[in-house]
Amino acid sequence: MQILAFILMLFGVFMLLKPTTPPINFTKTPTLTKTLPFFSPSTLLPPPPVKSVHAASLTALNGHTMLAAYFGGSKEAQSDVSIWGNLYTDQTKRWGEAFKLLSASDLSRQAHEFVKILGNPVLYTHKDKLYLFVVGASLGGWATSKIYVLRAPLTNPKDLHFEQILHLSPFLNISHLVRNPPTPTTDGGFILPIYHELAKKSPVFLKFSPQANLQFLLKPNSLKQQLQPSLVPYQNCAFVVFRSYKTERFYTQSCLDFWHWRKPVLSNLNNYDSANALFNADGVLYLIYNQALPHNPSARSALRLARFNPKSGAFVPLKVLDTSLKGEVSYPCVLIFHDQVHILYTKERKGIAHMVFNLAYLKSL
């Protein structure tokens, strides 16, 4: 029976790699209500009782509640790292106290395999359920990692139950990581951007069905040293940016449809091995990225905002959102909630910061 199960798993992965190509379209972003400009400076989420936190993700559980998740422990890639969460209610405009969502031992027990360390969490609300995609590794560093999927009812996000390990390779199913959230599709499914960190270090898109079952796997390009794709709907298809690894080249890419991607384009901005967050506000693309302060050696000393100009293909810098002379302001994530742009990011690895503004404020820049 184990041999048969292994053969069926191999067949399933091969089908992912050589799929049929049904039409797949991205769901357009909602139109935002026009209001007066609003900007709220960053505040820190109530922290968990750990030394270091990083890599936040954000989702809306319903029309008045958001959930943040991030990893925290003594430091990154340690066995004491857990996934922590905070809830935000629109009525109070405040974040609740931090609580533990998942530990490595919890995941080991549910997945029936040893998980030593946890990494990037990604939250996604889909059809009245909360999904957590999380990176875990059993030995070594992130090169041996897998993507684990857990699910919870929206009414009780703490009640996470293991769903599956994403099987993305017919042989060594390792070195797949996730950082940025899925993008919904018009068939009721979604596309999860992930990346492969072994050897070539390349982006991969995973198409899920309306029932959240993995259907297709697509590599949008043959670039190397490109990690953490950030994917959003744009115009008639989508737009994606990447994090560069050991190079300052910053690439963007657009598509004709899900199956057909234009050649990657070198951006006017550089990327200094830092995570980006791309978002679409009323048909206009914005990028949150890192670029160092003057005379500061750390690229993550400043978190910046830029607007994409489709005519020139360039990003136009607009504003420095936050700075740090001691450490970093990095790893942004974005959620448009109640006509406002909510941003979470790492603040010096000591806290997760929250910043809010609206469309009118963006247009005023």
Residue pairs with C-beta under 8 A, 6 or more apart in sequence:
9 167
10 170
12 167
13 167
13 168
13 169
13 170
14 170
16 168
16 214
16 215
16 216
16 217
17 170
17 217
19 215
19 216
19 217
21 259
23 257
24 185
24 187
24 191
24 207
24 216
24 257
24 258
24 259
25 185
25 186
25 187
25 237
25 257
25 258
26 183
26 184
26 185
26 186
26 191
26 233
26 237
26 238
26 258
27 183
27 184
27 185
27 186
27 233
28 233
29 232
29 233
29 280
29 281
29 282
29 283
29 336
30 336
31 282
32 281
32 282
32 336
32 339
32 358
32 359
33 339
33 359
34 359
34 360
35 339
35 358
35 359
35 360
36 360
37 357
37 358
37 360
37 361
37 363
37 364
38 340
38 356
38 357
38 358
38 360
38 361
39 356
39 357
39 358
39 361
40 355
40 356
40 357
41 355
42 321
42 322
42 347
42 353
42 354
42 355
43 353
43 354
44 347
44 351
44 352
44 353
44 354
45 68
45 86
45 95
45 98
45 344
45 351
45 352
45 353
45 354
46 86
46 95
46 96
46 97
46 98
47 53
47 72
47 98
47 350
47 351
47 352
48 72
48 84
48 98
48 99
48 100
50 72
50 73
50 74
50 80
50 82
50 84
51 73
51 74
51 75
52 72
52 73
52 74
52 75
52 76
52 349
52 350
53 70
53 71
53 72
53 84
53 346
53 349
53 350
53 351
53 352
54 70
54 71
54 72
54 76
54 331
54 346
54 349
55 70
55 71
55 119
55 120
55 121
55 179
55 275
55 331
55 346
56 68
56 69
56 70
56 331
56 333
56 344
56 345
56 346
56 352
57 68
57 69
57 70
57 120
57 121
57 122
57 123
57 181
57 333
57 344
58 66
58 67
58 68
58 69
58 123
58 333
58 334
58 335
58 342
58 344
59 66
59 67
59 123
59 124
59 125
59 130
59 181
59 335
60 66
60 67
60 125
60 335
60 337
61 67
61 87
61 125
61 130
61 154
61 157
62 154
63 90
63 338
64 89
64 90
64 91
65 87
65 88
65 89
65 90
66 87
66 88
66 90
66 335
66 337
66 342
67 85
67 86
67 87
67 88
67 123
67 130
67 157
68 85
68 86
68 87
68 88
68 95
68 123
68 344
68 352
68 354
69 83
69 84
69 85
69 101
69 121
69 123
69 132
70 83
70 84
70 121
70 344
70 346
70 352
71 81
71 82
71 83
71 84
71 118
71 119
71 120
71 121
72 81
72 82
72 84
73 80
73 81
73 82
74 80
74 81
75 349
76 119
77 117
77 119
77 141
77 142
78 117
79 104
79 116
79 117
81 104
81 117
81 118
81 119
82 100
82 101
82 102
82 103
82 104
82 118
83 100
83 101
83 102
83 103
83 118
83 121
83 132
83 134
84 98
84 99
84 100
84 101
85 98
85 99
85 100
85 101
85 157
85 158
86 95
86 96
86 97
86 98
86 99
86 352
87 95
87 96
87 157
88 94
88 95
88 96
88 354
89 96
90 337
90 338
95 354
99 158
101 121
101 132
101 157
101 158
101 160
102 118
102 121
102 132
102 134
102 150
102 160
103 118
104 115
104 116
104 117
104 118
104 136
105 115
107 115
107 118
107 134
107 136
107 148
107 150
107 162
108 114
108 115
110 150
110 161
110 162
111 148
111 162
111 165
113 138
114 138
115 136
115 137
115 138
115 148
116 136
116 137
116 138
116 139
117 136
117 137
118 134
118 135
118 136
119 134
119 135
119 136
119 137
119 142
119 145
119 177
120 134
120 135
120 177
120 178
120 179
121 132
121 133
121 134
121 135
122 132
122 133
122 134
122 178
122 179
122 180
122 181
122 182
122 192
123 130
123 131
123 132
123 181
124 130
124 131
124 133
124 181
124 182
124 190
124 192
125 131
125 154
126 182
126 190
126 212
127 188
127 210
127 212
128 153
128 154
129 151
129 152
129 153
129 154
129 212
130 151
130 152
130 153
130 154
130 157
130 160
131 149
131 150
131 151
131 163
131 212
132 149
132 150
132 151
132 152
132 160
133 147
133 148
133 149
133 178
133 192
134 147
134 148
134 150
134 178
135 142
135 145
135 146
135 147
135 148
135 177
135 178
136 145
136 146
136 148
137 144
137 145
137 146
138 144
142 175
142 177
142 197
143 174
143 175
143 197
143 198
144 174
144 175
145 174
145 175
145 176
145 177
145 197
146 165
146 166
146 173
146 174
146 176
147 165
147 166
147 168
147 176
147 177
147 178
147 194
148 162
148 164
148 165
148 166
149 162
149 163
149 164
149 165
149 166
150 160
150 161
150 162
150 163
151 160
151 161
151 163
151 212
152 158
152 159
152 160
152 161
153 159
165 173
166 176
166 206
166 214
167 173
168 176
168 194
168 204
168 206
168 217
169 176
174 198
175 196
175 197
175 198
176 194
176 195
176 196
176 197
176 204
177 194
177 195
177 196
177 197
177 227
177 228
178 192
178 193
178 194
178 195
179 195
179 227
179 228
179 275
180 193
180 228
180 229
180 230
180 231
180 277
180 333
181 333
182 190
182 191
182 192
182 193
182 208
183 190
183 191
183 193
183 231
183 232
183 233
183 238
184 190
185 191
185 207
185 258
187 209
187 210
188 209
188 210
189 207
189 208
189 209
189 210
189 212
189 215
190 207
190 208
190 212
191 205
191 206
191 207
191 208
191 231
191 258
192 205
192 206
192 208
193 203
193 204
193 205
193 206
193 229
193 230
193 231
193 240
194 203
194 204
194 205
194 206
194 229
195 201
195 202
195 203
195 204
195 226
195 227
195 228
195 229
196 202
196 203
196 204
197 227
200 224
200 225
201 224
201 225
201 226
201 227
201 245
202 219
202 221
202 222
202 223
202 224
202 226
203 219
203 220
203 221
203 223
203 226
203 227
203 229
203 240
203 242
204 217
204 218
204 219
205 217
205 218
205 219
205 220
205 229
205 231
205 258
206 214
206 216
206 217
207 214
207 215
207 216
207 217
207 218
207 258
208 214
208 215
209 215
218 258
218 259
220 229
220 240
220 253
220 255
220 261
221 253
221 261
221 263
221 264
223 242
223 251
223 264
225 244
225 245
225 246
225 247
226 242
226 243
226 244
226 245
226 251
227 242
227 243
227 244
227 245
228 242
228 243
228 275
228 276
229 240
229 241
229 242
230 240
230 241
230 242
230 276
230 277
230 278
231 238
231 239
231 240
231 278
232 238
232 239
232 240
232 278
232 279
232 280
232 285
233 239
233 280
234 254
234 280
234 283
234 285
235 254
235 283
235 310
237 254
237 255
237 256
237 257
237 258
238 254
238 255
238 258
239 252
239 253
239 254
239 278
239 280
239 285
239 308
240 252
240 253
240 254
240 278
241 250
241 251
241 252
241 253
241 267
241 276
241 278
241 287
242 250
242 251
242 252
242 253
242 271
242 276
243 271
243 273
243 274
243 275
243 276
244 250
244 251
244 271
244 272
244 273
245 273
246 273
248 270
248 271
248 272
249 266
249 270
249 271
250 266
250 267
250 269
250 270
250 271
251 264
251 265
251 266
251 267
252 264
252 265
252 267
252 313
253 261
253 262
253 263
253 264
253 265
254 261
254 262
255 261
255 262
256 262
265 313
267 314
267 315
268 313
268 314
268 315
269 287
269 289
269 291
269 306
269 315
269 317
270 291
271 289
272 290
272 291
272 292
272 299
272 300
273 299
274 289
274 290
274 299
274 300
274 330
275 290
275 330
275 331
275 332
276 287
276 288
276 289
276 332
277 287
277 288
277 289
277 332
277 333
277 334
277 343
278 285
278 286
278 287
278 288
278 334
279 285
279 286
279 288
279 334
279 336
279 341
280 286
281 336
281 341
281 359
281 362
282 359
284 307
284 308
284 362
285 307
285 308
285 310
286 305
286 306
286 307
286 308
286 362
287 305
287 306
287 307
287 308
287 315
288 303
288 304
288 305
288 321
288 332
288 334
288 343
288 345
289 303
289 304
289 306
290 299
290 300
290 302
290 303
290 304
290 329
290 330
291 299
291 302
291 304
292 298
292 299
292 300
292 301
292 302
293 301
293 302
293 323
293 325
296 302
296 325
298 327
298 328
300 324
300 327
300 328
300 329
300 330
301 323
301 324
301 325
301 328
301 329
302 320
302 322
302 323
302 324
302 329
303 320
303 321
303 322
303 323
303 329
303 330
303 332
303 345
304 317
304 318
304 319
304 320
304 321
305 317
305 318
305 319
305 320
305 321
305 365
306 315
306 316
306 317
306 318
307 315
307 316
307 318
307 362
307 365
308 314
308 315
308 316
309 315
309 316
318 365
319 365
321 329
321 343
321 355
322 329
322 345
322 347
322 353
322 355
323 329
324 347
324 348
326 348
327 348
327 349
327 350
328 346
328 348
328 349
329 345
329 346
329 347
329 348
329 353
330 345
330 346
331 345
331 346
332 343
332 344
332 345
333 343
333 344
333 345
334 341
334 342
334 343
335 341
335 342
336 342
339 358
339 359
340 356
340 357
340 358
341 356
341 357
341 358
341 359
341 362
342 354
342 355
342 356
343 354
343 355
343 356
344 352
344 353
344 354
345 352
345 353
345 355
346 352
346 353
347 353
